[in-house]
Amino acid sequence: MDEQEDIVIPVIEEELATGTRAVKTGAVRVDKHVQKRTRRISAPLVHEDIEVRRIPVNREVTEAPRVRRHGNTVIVPVVEEEMVVTKRLVLKEEIHIVKRRTKERVVKEVELERERAEIRRLDATGRVLEGAPRRRSIVE
């Protein structure tokens, strides 16, 4: 046979394992007693107040300003975008109105009215006096 066979030889070593175990041999008891006493302590405390003021500016800027400090004042800029609408007048067209005067002769029949008043004189008894003019035209 031409094939090689591998032979395995085990190598063994013994090891020692050691350990401990807890065994209760006694106990300790601790009692704690609290004593109270009062002391007066004085310490400085710092207190800060903040005043907020809103200052209207209404000025156009090209970019938002940064938060800045001026002495003990912190200045926080508030910006707002506004839409700008431009209104312009554009002449779109003209309307030309031409007035022409013409004459023409028109013949129509028109009915005209004329009033006449008749005046009669009466005597004391209410009779018509015959000698007075009977008709007289007021509107002619």
Short mmCIF file of the C-alpha atoms (twelve columns), coordinates in Angstrom:
data_MODEL
# 
_entry.id   MODEL 
# 
loop_
_atom_site.group_PDB 
_atom_site.id 
_atom_site.type_symbol 
_atom_site.label_atom_id 
_atom_site.label_alt_id 
_atom_site.label_comp_id 
_atom_site.label_asym_id 
_atom_site.label_seq_id 
_atom_site.Cartn_x 
_atom_site.Cartn_y 
_atom_site.Cartn_z 
_atom_site.pdbx_PDB_model_num 
ATOM 1   C CA . MET A 1   0.000    0.000   0.000   1 
ATOM 2   C CA . ASP A 2   1.186    3.411   -1.003  1 
ATOM 3   C CA . GLU A 3   -1.041   5.393   1.268   1 
ATOM 4   C CA . GLN A 4   0.350    6.866   4.465   1 
ATOM 5   C CA . GLU A 5   -1.490   6.335   7.692   1 
ATOM 6   C CA . ASP A 6   -1.362   8.924   10.471  1 
ATOM 7   C CA . ILE A 7   -0.729   7.557   13.900  1 
ATOM 8   C CA . VAL A 8   -2.097   9.569   16.844  1 
ATOM 9   C CA . ILE A 9   -0.329   9.306   20.204  1 
ATOM 10  C CA . PRO A 10  -2.153   10.964  23.169  1 
ATOM 11  C CA . VAL A 11  -0.106   12.968  25.685  1 
ATOM 12  C CA . ILE A 12  -1.685   13.215  29.125  1 
ATOM 13  C CA . GLU A 13  -0.809   15.473  32.089  1 
ATOM 14  C CA . GLU A 14  -2.392   15.583  35.506  1 
ATOM 15  C CA . GLU A 15  -3.401   18.920  37.076  1 
ATOM 16  C CA . LEU A 16  -4.101   19.854  40.664  1 
ATOM 17  C CA . ALA A 17  -7.308   21.794  41.546  1 
ATOM 18  C CA . THR A 18  -7.438   23.632  44.878  1 
ATOM 19  C CA . GLY A 19  -10.307  25.637  46.345  1 
ATOM 20  C CA . THR A 20  -11.783  27.023  49.560  1 
ATOM 21  C CA . ARG A 21  -15.181  27.018  51.104  1 
ATOM 22  C CA . ALA A 22  -16.736  29.390  53.602  1 
ATOM 23  C CA . VAL A 23  -17.353  28.041  57.024  1 
ATOM 24  C CA . LYS A 24  -19.312  30.143  59.581  1 
ATOM 25  C CA . THR A 25  -17.309  30.427  62.707  1 
ATOM 26  C CA . GLY A 26  -19.188  33.372  64.332  1 
ATOM 27  C CA . ALA A 27  -21.049  36.715  63.722  1 
ATOM 28  C CA . VAL A 28  -20.883  40.421  64.637  1 
ATOM 29  C CA . ARG A 29  -23.841  42.620  65.574  1 
ATOM 30  C CA . VAL A 30  -23.590  46.428  65.210  1 
ATOM 31  C CA . ASP A 31  -26.110  48.754  66.889  1 
ATOM 32  C CA . LYS A 32  -26.173  52.394  65.743  1 
ATOM 33  C CA . HIS A 33  -27.546  55.246  67.825  1 
ATOM 34  C CA . VAL A 34  -28.229  58.737  66.314  1 
ATOM 35  C CA . GLN A 35  -27.779  61.853  68.375  1 
ATOM 36  C CA . LYS A 36  -29.430  65.058  67.172  1 
ATOM 37  C CA . ARG A 37  -28.274  68.571  67.844  1 
ATOM 38  C CA . THR A 38  -29.126  71.930  66.234  1 
ATOM 39  C CA . ARG A 39  -26.600  74.463  65.009  1 
ATOM 40  C CA . ARG A 40  -27.150  77.897  63.462  1 
ATOM 41  C CA . ILE A 41  -25.306  78.312  60.157  1 
ATOM 42  C CA . SER A 42  -24.961  81.484  58.119  1 
ATOM 43  C CA . ALA A 43  -23.967  81.284  54.447  1 
ATOM 44  C CA . PRO A 44  -24.170  83.773  51.585  1 
ATOM 45  C CA . LEU A 45  -26.606  82.923  48.799  1 
ATOM 46  C CA . VAL A 46  -26.469  84.440  45.313  1 
ATOM 47  C CA . HIS A 47  -29.741  85.436  43.711  1 
ATOM 48  C CA . GLU A 48  -30.048  86.614  40.091  1 
ATOM 49  C CA . ASP A 49  -33.001  88.373  38.514  1 
ATOM 50  C CA . ILE A 50  -33.579  88.488  34.783  1 
ATOM 51  C CA . GLU A 51  -35.303  91.330  32.994  1 
ATOM 52  C CA . VAL A 52  -36.557  90.639  29.486  1 
ATOM 53  C CA . ARG A 53  -37.089  93.657  27.236  1 
ATOM 54  C CA . ARG A 54  -38.453  93.480  23.687  1 
ATOM 55  C CA . ILE A 55  -36.937  96.240  21.549  1 
ATOM 56  C CA . PRO A 56  -38.654  96.739  18.166  1 
ATOM 57  C CA . VAL A 57  -36.112  97.290  15.355  1 
ATOM 58  C CA . ASN A 58  -37.954  96.710  12.036  1 
ATOM 59  C CA . ARG A 59  -34.844  97.055  9.893   1 
ATOM 60  C CA . GLU A 60  -34.120  95.077  6.733   1 
ATOM 61  C CA . VAL A 61  -31.019  92.858  6.980   1 
ATOM 62  C CA . THR A 62  -29.278  90.631  4.440   1 
ATOM 63  C CA . GLU A 63  -28.629  87.797  6.908   1 
ATOM 64  C CA . ALA A 64  -29.691  86.870  10.435  1 
ATOM 65  C CA . PRO A 65  -27.487  88.619  13.052  1 
ATOM 66  C CA . ARG A 66  -25.703  86.473  15.651  1 
ATOM 67  C CA . VAL A 67  -26.498  86.384  19.346  1 
ATOM 68  C CA . ARG A 68  -24.198  88.935  20.992  1 
ATOM 69  C CA . ARG A 69  -23.332  90.217  24.452  1 
ATOM 70  C CA . HIS A 70  -23.202  93.897  25.428  1 
ATOM 71  C CA . GLY A 71  -22.008  94.214  29.039  1 
ATOM 72  C CA . ASN A 72  -24.289  92.011  31.143  1 
ATOM 73  C CA . THR A 73  -26.976  92.033  28.439  1 
ATOM 74  C CA . VAL A 74  -27.376  89.152  25.993  1 
ATOM 75  C CA . ILE A 75  -28.996  90.315  22.748  1 
ATOM 76  C CA . VAL A 76  -30.918  87.648  20.838  1 
ATOM 77  C CA . PRO A 77  -32.051  88.855  17.394  1 
ATOM 78  C CA . VAL A 78  -35.483  87.745  16.186  1 
ATOM 79  C CA . VAL A 79  -35.907  87.742  12.402  1 
ATOM 80  C CA . GLU A 80  -38.868  87.060  10.188  1 
ATOM 81  C CA . GLU A 81  -39.144  86.548  6.467   1 
ATOM 82  C CA . GLU A 82  -41.558  88.878  4.756   1 
ATOM 83  C CA . MET A 83  -42.988  88.421  1.311   1 
ATOM 84  C CA . VAL A 84  -42.452  91.515  -0.829  1 
ATOM 85  C CA . VAL A 85  -45.003  92.084  -3.564  1 
ATOM 86  C CA . THR A 86  -44.289  94.744  -6.152  1 
ATOM 87  C CA . LYS A 87  -47.262  96.410  -7.732  1 
ATOM 88  C CA . ARG A 88  -46.799  98.202  -11.043 1 
ATOM 89  C CA . LEU A 89  -49.078  99.925  -13.488 1 
ATOM 90  C CA . VAL A 90  -49.022  98.457  -17.004 1 
ATOM 91  C CA . LEU A 91  -50.850  100.070 -19.947 1 
ATOM 92  C CA . LYS A 92  -52.411  97.104  -21.734 1 
ATOM 93  C CA . GLU A 93  -54.479  98.882  -24.380 1 
ATOM 94  C CA . GLU A 94  -56.190  102.105 -25.256 1 
ATOM 95  C CA . ILE A 95  -59.792  102.506 -26.262 1 
ATOM 96  C CA . HIS A 96  -60.320  105.379 -28.665 1 
ATOM 97  C CA . ILE A 97  -63.855  106.776 -28.846 1 
ATOM 98  C CA . VAL A 98  -64.522  108.929 -31.919 1 
ATOM 99  C CA . LYS A 99  -67.434  111.325 -31.881 1 
ATOM 100 C CA . ARG A 100 -68.975  112.323 -35.201 1 
ATOM 101 C CA . ARG A 101 -71.796  114.821 -35.659 1 
ATOM 102 C CA . THR A 102 -74.185  114.440 -38.581 1 
ATOM 103 C CA . LYS A 103 -77.262  116.423 -39.520 1 
ATOM 104 C CA . GLU A 104 -80.365  115.114 -41.181 1 
ATOM 105 C CA . ARG A 105 -83.774  116.618 -41.772 1 
ATOM 106 C CA . VAL A 106 -86.638  114.758 -40.147 1 
ATOM 107 C CA . VAL A 107 -90.323  115.481 -40.764 1 
ATOM 108 C CA . LYS A 108 -92.793  114.405 -38.088 1 
ATOM 109 C CA . GLU A 109 -96.356  115.270 -37.318 1 
ATOM 110 C CA . VAL A 110 -96.723  116.675 -33.831 1 
ATOM 111 C CA . GLU A 111 -99.989  117.562 -32.095 1 
ATOM 112 C CA . LEU A 112 -99.833  120.850 -30.213 1 
ATOM 113 C CA . GLU A 113 -102.401 122.104 -27.720 1 
ATOM 114 C CA . ARG A 114 -103.486 125.665 -27.068 1 
ATOM 115 C CA . GLU A 115 -105.561 126.923 -24.176 1 
ATOM 116 C CA . ARG A 116 -108.104 129.726 -24.356 1 
ATOM 117 C CA . ALA A 117 -109.877 131.307 -21.433 1 
ATOM 118 C CA . GLU A 118 -113.410 132.716 -21.630 1 
ATOM 119 C CA . ILE A 119 -114.167 135.496 -19.189 1 
ATOM 120 C CA . ARG A 120 -117.748 136.710 -18.432 1 
ATOM 121 C CA . ARG A 121 -118.763 139.441 -16.108 1 
ATOM 122 C CA . LEU A 122 -121.528 138.857 -13.650 1 
ATOM 123 C CA . ASP A 123 -123.746 141.362 -11.841 1 
ATOM 124 C CA . ALA A 124 -124.514 141.363 -8.131  1 
ATOM 125 C CA . THR A 125 -127.180 138.751 -8.518  1 
ATOM 126 C CA . GLY A 126 -124.914 136.411 -10.482 1 
ATOM 127 C CA . ARG A 127 -126.306 137.075 -13.992 1 
ATOM 128 C CA . VAL A 128 -123.956 137.398 -16.958 1 
ATOM 129 C CA . LEU A 129 -123.578 140.937 -18.223 1 
ATOM 130 C CA . GLU A 130 -123.902 141.026 -21.949 1 
ATOM 131 C CA . GLY A 131 -121.866 144.134 -22.701 1 
ATOM 132 C CA . ALA A 132 -118.471 142.737 -21.566 1 
ATOM 133 C CA . PRO A 133 -116.117 141.025 -24.020 1 
ATOM 134 C CA . ARG A 134 -116.812 137.324 -24.044 1 
ATOM 135 C CA . ARG A 135 -113.595 135.714 -25.148 1 
ATOM 136 C CA . ARG A 136 -110.054 136.600 -24.495 1 
ATOM 137 C CA . SER A 137 -106.979 134.504 -25.237 1 
ATOM 138 C CA . ILE A 138 -104.517 134.144 -22.377 1 
ATOM 139 C CA . VAL A 139 -101.984 131.895 -24.071 1 
ATOM 140 C CA . GLU A 140 -101.542 132.285 -27.786 1 
# 
